[in-house]
Amino acid sequence: MKYANSVVDLIGNTPLVKLNRVTDGIAATVLAKVEYLNPGGSVKDRIAAKMLDAAEAEGKLRPGGTIIEPTSGNTGVGLALVAQQRGYKCVFVVPDKVGEDKRNVLAAYGAEVVVTPTAVEPDSPESYYGVSDRLTREIPGAYKPDQFSNPNGPLSHYETTGPEIWNDTDGRITHFVTGVGTGGTITGTGRYLKEVSADRAGGPVRVIGADPEGSVYSGGTGRPYFVEGVGEDIWPASYDPSVPDEIIAVSDAESFAMTRRLAREEGLLVGGSCGMAVVAALRAAKDLTADDVLVVLLPDGGRGYLGKIFSDDWMESHGFLDAGDDAPVAGVLH
Ligand code: PMP
């Protein structure tokens, strides 16, 4: 019989799929790593499993404990999956810009969700960092994995995402592009890919970060933007700025237009940070040759964004529909 012992064992080993339509005019092979095929629906399942394994091993998380984390949703789902299997409670702190659909998903997994305002300073007690710190102090047996500082986040990518990409491309990958949120994906995956390709004839893998315009990674002030899960207004410890060779800033409008194209043209219903990463990937791929193999990581699926990116009304009211070279969603009758 072929089966997994629990959903936790289904994390990772996601496939690569070639992009064929949005890559029109590009000579290089562009492969997408489809992370919504993880059991919790995002790349964040990987760090959740690794962070909780490490916390148990270090005695920081004990039976009956409560996991508290500031999360835009995806890390929460990953933590909730693993926590369920092991009898922990979960409390997640999410900023109010995160859609209701995503919050409802966390609640459906049995977690408690606390919503905090986006438009406050990161060091304010009202911020999602501040509130999660307070809850960790107040709740007995609380453990905060803290994806923004936990070295097991990048390490999970060093141990799984990087080797998967290297093996699945037979070591032919030349460029890796991914969005930067906590920085865990780019730090761990990028570090592995650079190390393993260091002595290769063609040179090491070039690692490129995609960042929302306004975020600190691409030189912004941390001003608000709409794409979720990526960009920062602080510099987290989970990000090693020496890993990326280049950071490409992408606007909300470009990110969302590409997200809609991925659904319509590539059959990939994915989130806004995926559109952002693909815009950056295509910019990086523009002058590459047919010998180049670029892998772009798509962090999550699109169902949590139906009321936003895939809603013509929402897009139009935020000025995004006219801004990109996008068409309204076809065939929707109101
Ligand atoms: N996209 C989405 C939707 C995410 O939730 C995250 C994680 N915050 C990322 C991209 C970025 O991944 P990382 O935190 O590893 O930089």
Residues whose N, C-alpha, C, O or C-beta is under 5 A from the ligand:
A	BS01	PMP	N74 G179 V180 G181 T182 G183 G184 T185 I186 E228 G229 V230 G271 S273 P299 D300
